[in-house]
Amino acid sequence: MKTSLTRRTFLASATAAGAALTIRFPLVGPGAADAAAAYDPNAALTITPDGLVTVHITKAEMGQGVGTALAQIVAEELEADWKDIRVDYPTNDPKYGLMLTGGSWSVNWTFDTLSRAGAAARLALIDAAAKSWNVSPADCVAERGVVRHLPSGRALRYGEIVARVPITKTFSEDELKQITLKKPSEYRVVGQWIPRLDIPEKVTGKAKFGIDTFLPNMVYAKVVYPPVREGATRKAVDDSAAKGVKGYIATVTLPQLVAVVATSYEAAVKARDALKVTWDPGPNANVSTESIFAKFAQAKDDPNATPWHEQGDVKSAMIGAARRHEATYTTDYVAHMQMEPMNCVVRFADGAYDIYTGSQFQTFAVGTLAATLGVDASKIRIHQQYLGGGFGRRLEPDVMVETALIAREVKRPVKLIRSREEDLKRDFYRSATLQSVRAGLGNDGKIVAWEKTVIASHPGKRWGPDFVDKKGLDQFALNGADHVYDIPNQIVRAVPVETGIPVGYVRAVAPNYTFFAVETFMDELAKLAGVDPVEYRLSMLGSAPRLARVVKLAAEKAGWGTPLPPNTGRGIACVSAQEKKTPTWTASVVQARVDPGTGKVEVQKIVCAVDCGIVVNPDGARSQIEGSLLFGVSNALKERGTIANGTLAQSNFHDYQVLRMNEVPETEVHIVPSTEYPTGLGEPGTTTIAPALSNAIFAATGARVRQVPLLPDRVLAALRAKA
Amino acid sequence: MATLLINGKSHTVDVDPGTPLLWVIRERLQLTGTKFGCGVAQCGACTVHLDGQAVRSCQTTVAQAAGKKITTIEGLDPAGRHPLQVAWIAEQVPQCGYCQSGQIMSAAALLARNPNPSDKDIVNAMSGNLCRCATYPRIKRAIKRAAQGVRS
């Protein structure tokens, strides 16, 4: 019964930080709807005659509460009654534009578009009601899901309008842009402490994640992975023993993979274990942490390092500097370790693939799957489920591709669940890095020249030409190196290095390591200049007053400068993450105690101050900041991925340890009230922790640790170096 | 063949006695609230109760579970209104939510044997349950809230 809608596409045009990505979010002006049909004015929402408003969430729900937040944005301008709001997570469709969740972008990219989607639908509903009463729309108002004619007091609920009245008003792109949106002072839904919609089903076990998918006649697959992460080739497959396993169905041997299929998960595991595959380990069989860092050290002096960010004249300023200082920082590989191991269910029937999983990047997955499987993109349907953690892992379509290839062969729905060991060994890690920084100080201690080289593997290179810039650099491997301090002469160079270990995007991505170097080095320079680290930063934040404000706020709330017990110190770090263009201004003060005998670091307290502009859901925001800070503690204290024999040496949570409850410090979060356009919150907090903690260790002991994670042996080595 | 008593209901399943209880609960019986996280008793996502004790179902065989009362998150409270579940909503604990069934099952076993746990008791009982979203501060608050509710 839906009428055909005049679809007009307009660009919300968010451009991903210089990468060749143009974000299209097509939004259609409300189309005409027959009376009694559901009113489906645009890609963002549907109103049914029962009065329920379903907001279509094209972002992945992975714990950040995005469904609730985006629904609040729509509900605000729609003037819907919150109790009528529902959300769904639709299957991919070109009408949704770029389906990508990451970068702390969700609210930032959609706030304006979704506000206008809600407002346009409200205006169309008012128009329809007014016409039915033969009155002027100017005399009508919409409030809590009801249109009222003020002079007569007549009223129609939204559901009644949809059921009974033709809705004919449509909007051109220009008209959409011209809609006057509410002022923040008029908000009634945005900024409210509204409970998250996804939480009730997450406490009863009813919430469905990708791994909870079952299809009739479904079988289980296990892939046999090579012993080396990249570059191994398969020599022979012997499935004679596997065939004897109870429940064995088939062996699938393809150029891309070899897998077994069985009637149950445990039978598939047994058959996989019985399958004999021999491999030529290939060129990366001896790749190790040592060989990778040796390669990085060579690249450090690469005269051809590509300038990425440049201003002023560094060479002259460095020569003219009164004092110079340099330091080298390293960080190790970090794994995602999302709690839900990667998995997927695929049904291949009638030439089309129905894919059940949780994806952070459906657009990329559809393109990759269509190309790999040799079908049109319209034959790929990703049925979006809740994500049992994303953190960037579910940007990757690798497991969807494997499952689809197997499903095509076996002609039955296939469920593939990776074990934790497979999940970790086949992850796309945050790159290990080496960064060298050099600065020249003037007589007054201020920085006159800044020179930095960032050596890392760049994930975008693996993804393809759309994900690197003209110089072949992935912006997302470098963000943050272009900090916001007022330094007249700066150059940042980048050397992307291939190592045989594929890298990806792990929560907060490059700013984890770029700000570790920037903010630790800033502390070193403050010491050299003989200035308090907070004062030193503030003296260079003239062009970033919102960052200066959160620095002051965090310092004040943390009791900066007040005495602490022995071996205990406070460190600060401030960031313009995730991207300089759309920063969430974040500063954290970390208080830590160092055991001088063992080098063990206890994080005691974190005080974080944040200015992210308008806050859509205050408790959701707080929850994201808390989680991002603790993710940072886990990264900074514990997580060290090492490479041996061309693969990650760790295999599960026993040797790749993440933060547990007994290691959780007290956290205190202060959010600056603001009416600025909103940015994002899922990641910035994470990036403050490693540098603030390294700075706290220095404050406690006078020892400078320049390697993340800040492991006890590294702290001990720094203590010895100091002595 | 094995007979398992899960949430008060008897299930007969055709599996090897050495099969991990987790895979029977999840993939055979489709009680999917119990989650697979690590397979080696390191994360707690698969926590269920065996005669009231919190156990990791990934390391519990069907043979070990047979004859005992097995409770999963689906059976913790018929209406999903166990004091912990109520407290979990009040404190808005979950983020991605994947580990939360295991967290709640561990916490329920704790409160059953210690209705008034100290901070230390909570940390001791809960440090085997990982949450990569790091909702730990809220988990702690929710357990205290539920404990107060249970006592009053």
HADDOCK unambig.tbl for C-alpha pairs under 7 A between the chains (distance, minus, plus):
assign (segid A and resid 62 and name CA) (segid B and resid 96 and name CA) 4.74 0.50 0.50
assign (segid A and resid 63 and name CA) (segid B and resid 95 and name CA) 3.67 0.50 0.50
assign (segid A and resid 63 and name CA) (segid B and resid 96 and name CA) 3.46 0.50 0.50
assign (segid A and resid 63 and name CA) (segid B and resid 97 and name CA) 6.75 0.50 0.50
assign (segid A and resid 64 and name CA) (segid B and resid 95 and name CA) 6.14 0.50 0.50
assign (segid A and resid 199 and name CA) (segid B and resid 89 and name CA) 6.57 0.50 0.50
assign (segid A and resid 199 and name CA) (segid B and resid 92 and name CA) 6.95 0.50 0.50
assign (segid A and resid 199 and name CA) (segid B and resid 94 and name CA) 6.33 0.50 0.50
assign (segid A and resid 200 and name CA) (segid B and resid 89 and name CA) 6.40 0.50 0.50
assign (segid A and resid 202 and name CA) (segid B and resid 94 and name CA) 6.86 0.50 0.50
assign (segid A and resid 202 and name CA) (segid B and resid 97 and name CA) 5.40 0.50 0.50
assign (segid A and resid 202 and name CA) (segid B and resid 100 and name CA) 6.97 0.50 0.50
assign (segid A and resid 203 and name CA) (segid B and resid 85 and name CA) 5.73 0.50 0.50
assign (segid A and resid 203 and name CA) (segid B and resid 88 and name CA) 6.91 0.50 0.50
assign (segid A and resid 203 and name CA) (segid B and resid 100 and name CA) 6.47 0.50 0.50
assign (segid A and resid 203 and name CA) (segid B and resid 101 and name CA) 6.36 0.50 0.50
assign (segid A and resid 204 and name CA) (segid B and resid 73 and name CA) 6.23 0.50 0.50
assign (segid A and resid 204 and name CA) (segid B and resid 74 and name CA) 6.27 0.50 0.50
assign (segid A and resid 204 and name CA) (segid B and resid 80 and name CA) 5.65 0.50 0.50
assign (segid A and resid 205 and name CA) (segid B and resid 32 and name CA) 6.91 0.50 0.50
assign (segid A and resid 205 and name CA) (segid B and resid 33 and name CA) 3.73 0.50 0.50
assign (segid A and resid 205 and name CA) (segid B and resid 73 and name CA) 6.00 0.50 0.50
assign (segid A and resid 205 and name CA) (segid B and resid 74 and name CA) 6.25 0.50 0.50
assign (segid A and resid 205 and name CA) (segid B and resid 101 and name CA) 5.94 0.50 0.50
assign (segid A and resid 206 and name CA) (segid B and resid 33 and name CA) 6.13 0.50 0.50
assign (segid A and resid 212 and name CA) (segid B and resid 32 and name CA) 5.86 0.50 0.50
assign (segid A and resid 338 and name CA) (segid B and resid 132 and name CA) 6.20 0.50 0.50
assign (segid A and resid 339 and name CA) (segid B and resid 37 and name CA) 5.69 0.50 0.50
assign (segid A and resid 339 and name CA) (segid B and resid 98 and name CA) 6.57 0.50 0.50
assign (segid A and resid 339 and name CA) (segid B and resid 99 and name CA) 6.83 0.50 0.50
assign (segid A and resid 339 and name CA) (segid B and resid 132 and name CA) 6.34 0.50 0.50
assign (segid A and resid 340 and name CA) (segid B and resid 37 and name CA) 5.88 0.50 0.50
assign (segid A and resid 340 and name CA) (segid B and resid 98 and name CA) 6.59 0.50 0.50
assign (segid A and resid 341 and name CA) (segid B and resid 37 and name CA) 6.42 0.50 0.50
assign (segid A and resid 387 and name CA) (segid B and resid 96 and name CA) 6.54 0.50 0.50
assign (segid A and resid 388 and name CA) (segid B and resid 96 and name CA) 5.37 0.50 0.50
assign (segid A and resid 388 and name CA) (segid B and resid 97 and name CA) 6.65 0.50 0.50
assign (segid A and resid 388 and name CA) (segid B and resid 98 and name CA) 4.90 0.50 0.50
assign (segid A and resid 389 and name CA) (segid B and resid 96 and name CA) 5.45 0.50 0.50
assign (segid A and resid 420 and name CA) (segid B and resid 37 and name CA) 6.74 0.50 0.50
assign (segid A and resid 420 and name CA) (segid B and resid 38 and name CA) 4.99 0.50 0.50
assign (segid A and resid 627 and name CA) (segid B and resid 133 and name CA) 5.56 0.50 0.50
assign (segid A and resid 627 and name CA) (segid B and resid 134 and name CA) 5.09 0.50 0.50
assign (segid A and resid 627 and name CA) (segid B and resid 135 and name CA) 6.26 0.50 0.50
assign (segid A and resid 630 and name CA) (segid B and resid 134 and name CA) 6.08 0.50 0.50
assign (segid A and resid 631 and name CA) (segid B and resid 134 and name CA) 6.65 0.50 0.50
assign (segid A and resid 652 and name CA) (segid B and resid 38 and name CA) 6.85 0.50 0.50
assign (segid A and resid 653 and name CA) (segid B and resid 42 and name CA) 6.02 0.50 0.50
assign (segid A and resid 654 and name CA) (segid B and resid 42 and name CA) 6.51 0.50 0.50
assign (segid A and resid 660 and name CA) (segid B and resid 127 and name CA) 5.57 0.50 0.50
assign (segid A and resid 660 and name CA) (segid B and resid 130 and name CA) 5.98 0.50 0.50
assign (segid A and resid 661 and name CA) (segid B and resid 123 and name CA) 6.05 0.50 0.50
assign (segid A and resid 661 and name CA) (segid B and resid 126 and name CA) 6.77 0.50 0.50
assign (segid A and resid 661 and name CA) (segid B and resid 127 and name CA) 5.03 0.50 0.50
assign (segid A and resid 661 and name CA) (segid B and resid 136 and name CA) 5.75 0.50 0.50
assign (segid A and resid 662 and name CA) (segid B and resid 123 and name CA) 5.58 0.50 0.50
assign (segid A and resid 662 and name CA) (segid B and resid 127 and name CA) 5.90 0.50 0.50
